[in-house]
Amino acid sequence: MSQLEKQIAQKIQEIATGNRGNHFPIYSGKVVAGSVDASELTCTALLSIDDEDVPTECILLKPATNIVNGLTLYPADDSYVLVGEIDGPGKYAIISYSTITKAVLTIGNTVFTISNAGYKIERGSVSLTAIMQNILNHIMALTVPTPAGTSGAPVNLSAFNSDLTDVNNILV
């Protein structure tokens, strides 16, 4: 077999097996409004390679499915993204975002969520928000037995109410 025939055979083999020499293309695109699926962790985007009437669906928000741990970013509607082809033709994941609406970091049973609404920190079924609210509510309801009878509400009740408002504005 001549050198040319070997090269042709190699190229035919690469085409047949999808081997592109570990070259995975990256495309720019724009997220289709309303397409982010939080339960499936996917979205639809109109990529630079797409026909304008047929955007690419099922683009992963993280590089692999069924992974609980890690960071998940949620793109905003109409935001610009860079999408990389993974695991072969037609399978894509977002690798860069121009604008996000939410980030969720999960490590074991601890979940930290940040969004425009505020922060949410949970460990299992316990949330920091509930703990802080409970502590402040217990302090505001605190009464103490005295020789003259049970005391009334704390004299600085308004300060605790202000703290509770701040907690509710930061933690969700």
C-alpha positions in Angstrom: 0.0 0.0 0.0 1.4 3.3 -1.0 1.8 6.3 1.3 -1.1 8.1 -0.4 -3.3 5.0 0.0 -2.4 4.8 3.7 -3.3 8.5 4.2 -6.7 8.0 2.4 -7.4 4.9 4.5 -6.6 6.8 7.7 -8.9 9.6 6.7 -11.7 7.2 5.9 -11.2 5.5 9.2 -11.3 8.9 11.1 -14.5 9.9 9.3 -16.1 6.5 10.0 -15.2 6.5 13.7 -15.7 10.2 14.4 -12.1 10.6 15.4 -11.2 14.2 15.0 -7.9 14.1 16.8 -9.4 15.2 20.2 -10.4 18.5 18.5 -13.6 19.7 20.2 -15.1 22.8 18.6 -16.3 25.8 20.6 -19.3 27.9 19.3 -20.7 31.2 20.4 -24.4 31.6 20.8 -27.4 33.2 22.5 -29.7 31.5 25.0 -33.2 31.3 23.8 -35.6 33.1 26.3 -37.5 30.7 28.5 -35.5 27.7 27.5 -33.5 27.0 30.7 -34.8 23.8 32.3 -33.7 23.7 35.9 -34.8 20.1 36.5 -32.9 18.8 33.4 -30.0 21.3 33.8 -30.2 22.1 30.1 -31.1 25.1 27.8 -31.6 25.9 24.2 -29.3 28.4 22.4 -29.0 29.7 18.9 -25.4 28.8 18.1 -23.2 30.4 15.4 -23.4 27.1 13.4 -27.3 26.9 13.6 -29.9 27.9 11.1 -31.7 30.8 12.6 -35.0 28.9 12.7 -33.5 25.8 14.4 -31.6 26.5 17.6 -29.6 23.7 19.4 -31.6 22.1 22.2 -30.5 20.1 25.3 -27.2 22.0 25.9 -25.9 21.0 29.3 -25.5 23.7 32.0 -22.6 21.6 33.5 -20.2 19.3 31.7 -21.9 16.0 32.7 -25.3 14.8 33.5 -26.3 13.1 36.8 -23.6 14.7 38.8 -24.8 16.0 42.1 -21.7 17.7 43.4 -20.2 20.8 41.8 -21.1 24.2 40.5 -24.1 24.8 38.3 -24.6 28.2 36.6 -27.9 29.2 35.1 -27.7 31.5 32.1 -30.0 34.5 31.8 -32.5 34.7 28.9 -30.9 36.1 25.8 -27.4 36.0 27.3 -24.4 35.1 25.3 -22.6 31.9 25.9 -19.7 29.8 24.6 -20.6 26.2 24.0 -18.2 23.4 23.7 -18.8 20.1 21.9 -18.3 17.2 24.3 -18.2 13.5 23.9 -18.7 13.7 20.1 -20.8 15.4 17.6 -24.1 16.9 18.7 -23.4 16.9 22.5 -22.8 20.3 24.0 -22.1 22.0 27.3 -21.9 25.7 28.2 -18.3 26.7 29.1 -18.7 30.5 29.5 -21.6 32.8 30.3 -22.1 36.5 29.7 -24.9 36.8 32.3 -26.2 34.3 34.9 -29.3 34.4 37.1 -28.2 31.9 39.7 -25.3 29.8 40.9 -25.7 26.6 42.9 -22.7 25.0 44.6 -23.3 21.5 46.0 -20.8 19.5 48.1 -22.3 16.4 49.6 -25.5 17.4 51.4 -24.4 21.1 51.7 -25.9 23.4 49.1 -25.0 27.1 48.6 -27.3 29.1 46.3 -26.7 32.7 45.2 -29.1 34.7 43.1 -30.4 38.3 42.9 -32.9 37.3 45.6 -30.1 36.6 48.1 -28.2 33.7 49.6 -29.4 30.3 50.6 -27.3 27.9 52.6 -28.6 24.4 53.4 -27.2 21.3 54.9 -29.7 18.5 54.5 -33.1 19.8 55.7 -31.6 22.6 57.8 -31.2 26.1 56.4 -29.3 29.0 57.7 -32.2 31.3 57.0 -34.5 29.3 59.3 -31.9 29.1 62.0 -31.3 32.9 62.0 -35.0 33.7 61.9 -35.7 31.3 64.8 -32.9 32.8 66.9 -34.1 36.3 66.4 -37.8 35.4 67.0 -36.8 33.6 70.2 -34.9 36.6 71.4 -37.8 39.0 70.6 -40.1 36.7 72.6 -37.8 36.4 75.6 -39.2 37.1 79.0 -37.4 36.7 82.3 -39.0 36.0 85.7 -38.3 38.8 88.2 -39.4 39.5 91.8 -42.1 41.8 90.3 -43.4 39.2 87.9 -42.5 38.2 84.3 -40.7 40.8 82.3 -42.0 42.3 79.1 -40.6 42.3 75.6 -36.9 43.3 75.3 -36.5 47.1 75.4 -34.5 46.9 72.1 -37.2 45.0 70.3 -37.0 47.4 67.3 -33.3 46.6 66.9 -34.1 42.9 66.7 -36.9 43.5 64.3 -34.5 45.5 62.1 -32.0 42.6 62.3 -34.7 40.1 61.3 -35.6 42.3 58.3 -31.9 42.4 57.2 -31.7 38.6 57.5 -34.8 38.2 55.4 -33.4 40.6 52.8 -30.1 38.7 52.5 -31.0 35.1 53.2 -33.7 33.4 51.2 
